[in-house]
Amino acid sequence: MKHYLYILFGLFFLASCDGGFGGSTMTGEPGEMLVVINDEYKNSETGEKVIEILNEEEIGLTQSESPFETILISKNNFSSTFRSYRNILFVEIDKKYEKPQIQYRKDLWAQHQAYVGIGAANPQDLVLALEKKHDNIIEYFIQAEIERYQQLYKQANNHNQALEKNVKEKFGINISIPNGFNLNKTDENFMWISLESKVHSQGILIYERPYTDTAQFGKQYLLNYRDSIAKKEIPGPSDGSYMTTEYILPTQYTVGKFINEGYTIELRGKWRVENDFMAGPFTSYTFCTPDKKNLITIEGYVYYPNKEKRNFMRQLQAISRSITFDKPVEQ
């Protein structure tokens, strides 16, 4: 019956899989996506086009990186071994779909799994649907990756409770910070923490100022304020050098509910060091405290020259988006 078409092809596998309904342990590495397609389309222009769309360059990074490492397999090879994969995009081309159908599911065959199913009548409809819904699909999988990092960081032995306490005392926010991060610098209404390895650096800046009006949420206002804080607080490796924003590349400005389900501005762009050669991506989130008296910005940046930074940035996004406020005590 036509009105039941929204119950997608994925339900066939759901009913037949062993262990069923998210009971298995998730497999796959962070940043990987399994793409399943009809056998006859795997080694075809259609299969290549699907991967090409999915591999469109991720925004907010300083070098060309796809959002996910895609692994394409045919439906015939989609055995129980693959059904526990962390991110699954299941594509079916079949004349039964009068119009393209898309289904989003969590924990379908494994815990913390993200699944998207797309059904279309022909390759042309499939490609159009993928192009139209590309951003939604990719963001769905990215959010799943971020949530997995957050779940990991909340585990008792994986987070730096002392540093979290320092942040709470200074800014009044709850945050999950994984082990390995250390306090670099604290100043009035400012804190800088980072994780330093032999080959890369992940840094977090937190700064606060009084909230006066909505103009403070403007893109250029936020960037100007960021530059003033970075110049003052984040010195570079050589005399007279300091962190700033790279304006040759555009900075993405997004309004959302990224922090504590409240109004938040996300900036994604590139930082560089004035009078030096260091650079990398950053993502910042700016939001009001519950009493509307102050603005807080939390920013994550990565330095990892000539290497892929995507997963490192998602780890910092997970930390930033973990922020919550204590609920007010009822009198």
C-alpha positions as CSV (number, residue, x, y, z in Angstrom):
1,M,0.0,0.0,0.0
2,K,1.4,3.4,-1.0
3,H,0.9,5.1,2.3
4,Y,3.1,2.6,4.0
5,L,6.1,3.4,1.8
6,Y,7.6,5.5,4.5
7,I,8.4,2.3,6.3
8,L,11.6,1.9,4.5
9,F,13.8,-1.0,3.3
10,G,15.8,-0.8,6.5
11,L,13.0,-2.5,8.3
12,F,13.6,-5.7,6.4
13,F,17.1,-5.9,7.8
14,L,15.9,-4.9,11.2
15,A,13.6,-7.8,11.4
16,S,16.1,-10.3,10.1
17,C,19.4,-9.3,11.9
18,D,20.9,-11.4,14.6
19,G,20.9,-9.8,18.1
20,G,18.7,-7.0,16.8
21,F,17.7,-3.5,17.9
22,G,21.0,-2.0,18.9
23,G,22.2,-4.8,21.2
24,S,25.6,-5.3,19.6
25,T,28.9,-3.5,20.2
26,M,29.6,-0.8,17.6
27,T,32.5,-1.3,15.2
28,G,34.5,0.9,12.9
29,E,36.9,3.8,13.6
30,P,36.0,7.4,14.3
31,G,35.4,9.3,11.0
32,E,34.4,6.2,9.0
33,M,31.1,5.6,7.1
34,L,29.9,2.4,5.6
35,V,27.9,3.0,2.4
36,V,25.7,0.1,1.2
37,I,24.2,0.1,-2.3
38,N,22.5,-2.3,-4.8
39,D,24.9,-4.9,-6.1
40,E,24.5,-3.7,-9.7
41,Y,25.4,-0.1,-8.9
42,K,28.5,-0.6,-6.7
43,N,31.0,-0.6,-9.6
44,S,29.2,2.0,-11.7
45,E,29.0,5.7,-12.3
46,T,26.1,5.8,-9.8
47,G,28.3,4.4,-7.1
48,E,31.1,6.8,-7.9
49,K,28.7,9.7,-7.8
50,V,27.3,8.7,-4.4
51,I,30.9,8.7,-3.0
52,E,31.7,11.9,-4.7
53,I,28.8,13.7,-3.1
54,L,29.6,12.3,0.3
55,N,33.2,13.3,0.0
56,E,32.6,16.9,-0.6
57,E,35.1,18.9,1.3
58,E,34.2,19.6,5.0
59,I,33.9,23.2,5.9
60,G,36.0,24.9,8.6
61,L,39.2,23.0,7.9
62,T,42.4,24.5,6.6
63,Q,43.1,21.8,4.0
64,S,40.9,19.6,1.9
65,E,39.4,16.8,4.0
66,S,36.2,14.8,3.4
67,P,33.7,14.6,6.3
68,F,34.2,10.8,6.5
69,E,36.3,8.0,5.1
70,T,33.7,6.2,3.0
71,I,33.7,2.4,2.5
72,L,31.4,1.3,-0.3
73,I,30.0,-2.3,-0.3
74,S,27.2,-4.0,-2.1
75,K,24.0,-5.2,-0.5
76,N,25.0,-8.7,-1.2
77,N,28.0,-8.3,1.1
78,F,26.1,-6.5,3.8
79,S,26.4,-9.4,6.3
80,S,26.0,-9.4,10.1
81,T,29.7,-8.5,10.3
82,F,29.0,-5.1,8.8
83,R,25.7,-4.3,10.5
84,S,27.4,-3.1,13.7
85,Y,29.3,-0.4,11.9
86,R,29.2,3.0,13.6
87,N,27.9,5.0,10.6
88,I,25.8,3.4,7.9
89,L,24.3,5.0,4.8
90,F,22.1,2.4,3.2
91,V,21.0,3.2,-0.4
92,E,18.4,1.3,-2.3
93,I,17.3,1.9,-5.9
94,D,13.9,0.3,-6.6
95,K,10.9,1.2,-8.7
96,K,8.7,0.8,-5.6
97,Y,9.7,4.3,-4.5
98,E,7.3,6.8,-6.1
99,K,9.5,9.6,-4.7
100,P,12.7,9.5,-2.7
101,Q,12.4,8.4,0.9
102,I,14.9,9.1,3.7
103,Q,15.0,7.5,7.2
104,Y,17.2,8.4,10.1
105,R,17.7,5.9,12.9
106,K,19.9,5.5,16.0
107,D,21.1,2.2,17.6
108,L,19.5,0.1,14.8
109,W,22.0,-2.8,15.0
110,A,24.5,-1.6,17.6
111,Q,24.8,0.7,20.5
112,H,25.5,4.3,19.6
113,Q,25.1,3.5,15.9
114,A,23.9,6.2,13.4
115,Y,21.9,5.0,10.3
116,V,20.5,6.7,7.3
117,G,18.4,4.9,4.7
118,I,17.7,6.4,1.3
119,G,15.3,4.8,-1.2
120,A,14.8,6.1,-4.8
121,A,13.2,4.8,-8.0
122,N,16.2,5.3,-10.2
123,P,19.8,6.6,-10.1
124,Q,18.8,10.1,-11.2
125,D,16.3,10.5,-8.3
126,L,18.9,9.1,-5.9
127,V,21.6,11.6,-6.9
128,L,19.1,14.5,-6.7
129,A,18.0,13.4,-3.2
130,L,21.5,13.0,-2.0
131,E,22.5,16.4,-3.3
132,K,19.4,18.1,-1.8
133,K,19.8,16.4,1.6
134,H,23.6,16.2,1.7
135,D,24.1,18.7,4.5
136,N,21.4,17.2,6.7
137,I,22.8,13.7,6.3
138,I,26.4,14.7,6.9
139,E,25.5,16.8,9.9
140,Y,23.5,13.8,11.3
141,F,26.6,11.6,11.2
142,I,28.9,14.3,12.5
143,Q,26.6,14.9,15.5
144,A,26.7,11.2,16.2
145,E,30.5,11.3,16.2
146,I,30.5,14.2,18.6
147,E,28.0,12.5,20.9
148,R,30.3,9.4,21.0
149,Y,33.2,11.5,22.1
150,Q,31.0,13.1,24.8
151,Q,29.9,9.7,26.1
152,L,33.6,8.6,26.2
153,Y,34.7,11.8,28.1
154,K,32.0,11.4,30.7
155,Q,33.4,8.0,31.8
156,A,35.0,8.1,35.3
157,N,38.6,7.4,34.2
158,N,38.5,9.5,31.0
159,H,38.1,13.1,32.2
160,N,40.1,15.6,34.2
161,Q,38.0,16.4,37.2
162,A,40.4,18.9,38.7
163,L,40.5,21.0,35.5
164,E,36.7,20.7,35.2
165,K,36.4,22.1,38.7
166,N,38.7,25.0,37.8
167,V,36.4,25.9,34.9
168,K,33.3,25.6,37.0
169,E,34.7,27.9,39.7
170,K,35.7,30.5,37.2
171,F,32.8,30.6,34.7
172,G,30.0,28.7,36.5
173,I,29.7,26.1,33.7
174,N,29.8,22.3,33.8
175,I,32.1,20.8,31.1
176,S,33.6,17.4,30.2
177,I,37.4,17.7,29.6
178,P,39.3,14.5,28.8
179,N,42.6,13.5,30.4
180,G,45.6,15.0,28.8
181,F,44.5,18.6,28.8
182,N,46.3,20.9,31.2
183,L,45.9,24.5,32.3
184,N,48.2,26.9,30.4
185,K,47.1,30.3,31.6
186,T,44.3,31.9,33.6
187,D,43.6,35.6,33.6
188,E,40.6,37.8,34.5
189,N,37.6,36.3,32.7
190,F,40.0,34.1,30.6
191,M,41.3,30.6,30.6
192,W,43.6,28.7,28.2
193,I,44.0,24.9,28.4
194,S,45.6,22.5,25.9
195,L,46.7,19.0,25.1
196,E,50.3,19.0,23.7
197,S,51.8,15.9,22.0
198,K,55.1,15.6,20.1
199,V,53.3,16.2,16.8
200,H,50.1,18.2,17.5
201,S,48.4,20.6,19.8
202,Q,44.7,20.9,20.7
203,G,43.8,24.1,22.6
204,I,40.7,25.5,24.3
205,L,40.1,29.1,25.1
206,I,37.3,30.3,27.3
207,Y,36.5,33.9,27.9
208,E,33.7,36.0,29.4
209,R,32.5,39.6,29.2
210,P,29.3,41.5,30.2
211,Y,26.3,41.1,27.8
212,T,24.9,44.5,26.8
213,D,23.0,44.0,23.5
214,T,22.4,41.6,20.6
215,A,25.1,43.4,18.5
216,Q,27.6,41.4,20.4
217,F,26.4,38.3,18.5
218,G,27.4,39.9,15.1
219,K,30.0,38.0,13.1
220,Q,32.5,40.9,12.8
221,Y,32.0,41.9,16.4
222,L,32.8,38.3,17.5
223,L,35.9,38.1,15.3
224,N,37.2,41.5,16.5
225,Y,36.8,40.5,20.1
226,R,38.4,37.2,19.4
227,D,41.4,38.9,17.9
228,S,41.8,41.3,20.8
229,I,41.7,38.3,23.3
230,A,44.1,36.2,21.2
231,K,46.6,39.0,20.8
232,K,46.7,39.7,24.5
233,E,46.6,36.1,25.8
234,I,48.1,33.8,23.2
235,P,51.7,34.6,22.2
236,G,53.5,33.0,19.3
237,P,56.9,31.2,19.3
238,S,58.9,34.3,18.2
239,D,59.1,37.8,19.6
240,G,56.2,40.0,18.6
241,S,54.1,37.0,17.3
242,Y,50.6,36.3,18.5
243,M,47.4,34.4,17.5
244,T,44.9,36.1,15.2
245,T,42.2,35.3,12.6
246,E,43.1,34.5,9.0
247,Y,40.7,36.7,6.9
248,I,41.9,35.5,3.5
249,L,39.6,32.5,4.0
250,P,35.9,33.0,4.9
251,T,34.7,32.3,8.4
252,Q,31.4,30.4,8.6
253,Y,28.8,31.9,10.9
254,T,25.9,29.7,12.1
255,V,23.1,30.3,14.6
256,G,22.0,27.2,16.5
257,K,21.3,25.5,19.8
258,F,24.7,24.0,20.3
259,I,25.2,24.8,24.0
260,N,22.8,23.9,26.7
261,E,20.0,23.9,24.1
262,G,20.2,27.7,24.1
263,Y,20.8,30.4,21.4
264,T,24.4,30.0,20.3
265,I,26.7,31.4,17.6
266,E,29.1,29.0,16.0
267,L,32.1,30.3,14.1
268,R,34.3,28.0,12.0
269,G,37.4,29.4,10.4
270,K,41.2,29.6,10.4
271,W,43.6,31.0,12.9
272,R,47.2,32.0,12.2
273,V,50.1,33.5,14.1
274,E,51.0,37.0,13.2
275,N,54.8,37.4,12.4
276,D,55.2,33.6,12.2
277,F,54.1,30.6,10.1
278,M,51.8,28.7,12.4
279,A,48.1,28.2,11.4
280,G,45.2,25.8,11.7
281,P,41.4,25.6,12.1
282,F,39.2,26.8,14.9
283,T,35.6,26.5,16.0
284,S,34.1,28.8,18.6
285,Y,30.7,28.9,20.4
286,T,29.3,32.1,22.0
287,F,26.2,32.1,24.3
288,C,24.6,33.9,27.2
289,T,24.7,32.8,30.8
290,P,21.2,31.9,32.0
291,D,20.8,35.2,33.8
292,K,21.6,37.1,30.6
293,K,24.3,39.1,32.3
294,N,27.4,37.7,30.6
295,L,28.5,36.3,27.3
296,I,30.8,33.3,27.2
297,T,32.9,32.1,24.3
298,I,34.6,28.7,24.2
299,E,36.9,28.1,21.3
300,G,38.8,25.0,20.2
301,Y,41.8,25.1,17.8
302,V,44.2,22.5,16.4
303,Y,47.8,22.8,15.2
304,Y,48.9,19.7,13.2
305,P,50.9,20.9,10.2
306,N,50.2,19.1,6.9
307,K,48.1,16.4,8.6
308,E,44.4,15.7,8.8
309,K,42.7,17.6,11.6
310,R,39.0,16.6,11.2
311,N,38.8,14.2,14.1
312,F,40.8,16.4,16.4
313,M,38.4,19.2,15.7
314,R,35.4,17.0,16.4
315,Q,36.9,16.1,19.8
316,L,37.1,19.8,20.6
317,Q,33.6,20.4,19.4
318,A,32.5,17.6,21.7
319,I,34.2,19.3,24.7
320,S,32.7,22.7,23.8
321,R,29.1,21.3,23.3
322,S,29.2,19.4,26.6
323,I,28.7,22.7,28.5
324,T,25.7,22.9,30.8
325,F,24.6,25.2,33.6
326,D,23.3,24.1,37.0
327,K,19.6,24.5,37.4
328,P,18.6,27.3,39.8
329,V,17.6,26.1,43.2
330,E,13.9,26.7,43.9
331,Q,13.2,28.8,46.9
